[in-house]
Amino acid sequence: MGECLMATIPTPPTFASNDSSMDNLIALANCVTFLSDCGTRPEFHLYHKGSTVSLTSLTDKTLTLGSVAFDSDGVSDGTGATIVTQGWYDFTCCASFTPSTTSAVLQLRIEMISGASNPHFTSGTTVFIATSGGDAVDLATADTAYSFGGLSPTCLYPGDKIRLDAWMDSSGSFSVNDNVNTSFMVGRYPPTLTGYFVCPGT
Amino acid sequence: MSGLTLPTIPVIPAGTIATAAQMNQLSAACTFLLGKPISSAFDNTGGQSISNTTSTILQLSGSRVDTDGMFSSGNNFFTVNTMGWYRYRYQINVGGTTSGTCYVSWGAVGFGSNSPYFGTSSMQFAQSGAQQDGIFGCNITGGGLVPVLLYPGDEVFLRCKASATGAALVTSSLPPTGAMMEWVSA
């Protein structure tokens, strides 16, 4: 995991008549910075780069999103994200799976694994944030692709982990396509996970 | 509930001394944005059937976060309290019974009396769909910016229709059927 930066959630100041407090002006500036600058407010975009990842039937497979496009709060942990700043978060993911001519069920999930600081769950509890899936495309010339997201089920706390998991039933034979950039129907883009801080909470 | 107050951004001409009131208006704008309207509601009951003859309004029975009182237990929709553009996102979890049944879902806006569209038909947006597996069901997700400025009293709800007699919604350990709304801008 990268350096723990932890964004500071600002507190809007209250001004009195003839107020000459520089601290109050700085507090106001900090609010604007937090709200307008995605380099300050926690936001991240992670993706998978490298070898193709194969799924095993009836077994959850955590996709490794070890590459970082941007990460303002140092949440990247080599697999997914570990939350640094407490708050409500929204997540979006996408992934495409190699073609299979066998009719199969394929599912992609954004999951949260609670850390020791989260008072809403016992540490290590897996909670699904969003799921998309069903019967996969059974053509040899087209990927099954998912793009979806969701709001965290509770306010997230430092140490909560965010993961992207794939699952297929026993009849499937899928692997995650990396971006080979040779076709519009197959292997067009890598698996990605994006998240951003929505608002403070407990 | 009357909703949050949209902040007023003051105009402070060059050469003037900003008043406390003006500075507090700026501070109030930041307070609004830090705690803007957002609501997430879900179905923790399950068992609702999806019709193949008419579209079904999906039931919502609980709320996780609701900073502006948009969700009320007993309603199956969000009621807008603060005017603005909103983002809407939803997920529907269908159980596994008959393989091959297809589901189509969408968000819909019912316009209240404050809206200039009051009296017109509901607006549909963010259509999605999936095909059901006989054992594992299917998960349908969708969402996007509600394509119209929302006014206090407007209602936003989730509809779904099946291609054949539909299976019941499930709750289980998956994220339950539900939806969320997030204020984006004035």
Boltz contact constraints between the chains, C-beta under 6 A:
constraints:
  - contact:
      token1: [A, 12]
      token2: [B, 27]
      max_distance: 6.0
  - contact:
      token1: [A, 12]
      token2: [B, 30]
      max_distance: 6.0
  - contact:
      token1: [A, 12]
      token2: [B, 31]
      max_distance: 6.0
  - contact:
      token1: [A, 13]
      token2: [B, 27]
      max_distance: 6.0
  - contact:
      token1: [A, 15]
      token2: [B, 20]
      max_distance: 6.0
  - contact:
      token1: [A, 15]
      token2: [B, 23]
      max_distance: 6.0
  - contact:
      token1: [A, 15]
      token2: [B, 24]
      max_distance: 6.0
  - contact:
      token1: [A, 16]
      token2: [B, 20]
      max_distance: 6.0
  - contact:
      token1: [A, 17]
      token2: [B, 20]
      max_distance: 6.0
  - contact:
      token1: [A, 19]
      token2: [B, 20]
      max_distance: 6.0
  - contact:
      token1: [A, 28]
      token2: [B, 26]
      max_distance: 6.0
  - contact:
      token1: [A, 31]
      token2: [B, 30]
      max_distance: 6.0
  - contact:
      token1: [A, 35]
      token2: [B, 33]
      max_distance: 6.0
  - contact:
      token1: [A, 105]
      token2: [B, 133]
      max_distance: 6.0
  - contact:
      token1: [A, 105]
      token2: [B, 136]
      max_distance: 6.0
  - contact:
      token1: [A, 128]
      token2: [B, 174]
      max_distance: 6.0
  - contact:
      token1: [A, 128]
      token2: [B, 175]
      max_distance: 6.0
  - contact:
      token1: [A, 130]
      token2: [B, 91]
      max_distance: 6.0
  - contact:
      token1: [A, 130]
      token2: [B, 175]
      max_distance: 6.0
  - contact:
      token1: [A, 131]
      token2: [B, 139]
      max_distance: 6.0
  - contact:
      token1: [A, 131]
      token2: [B, 174]
      max_distance: 6.0
  - contact:
      token1: [A, 131]
      token2: [B, 175]
      max_distance: 6.0
  - contact:
      token1: [A, 132]
      token2: [B, 139]
      max_distance: 6.0
  - contact:
      token1: [A, 132]
      token2: [B, 141]
      max_distance: 6.0
  - contact:
      token1: [A, 133]
      token2: [B, 139]
      max_distance: 6.0
  - contact:
      token1: [A, 134]
      token2: [B, 130]
      max_distance: 6.0
  - contact:
      token1: [A, 134]
      token2: [B, 131]
      max_distance: 6.0
  - contact:
      token1: [A, 134]
      token2: [B, 133]
      max_distance: 6.0
  - contact:
      token1: [A, 134]
      token2: [B, 138]
      max_distance: 6.0
  - contact:
      token1: [A, 135]
      token2: [B, 131]
      max_distance: 6.0
  - contact:
      token1: [A, 135]
      token2: [B, 133]
      max_distance: 6.0
  - contact:
      token1: [A, 148]
      token2: [B, 141]
      max_distance: 6.0
  - contact:
      token1: [A, 151]
      token2: [B, 40]
      max_distance: 6.0
  - contact:
      token1: [A, 151]
      token2: [B, 180]
      max_distance: 6.0
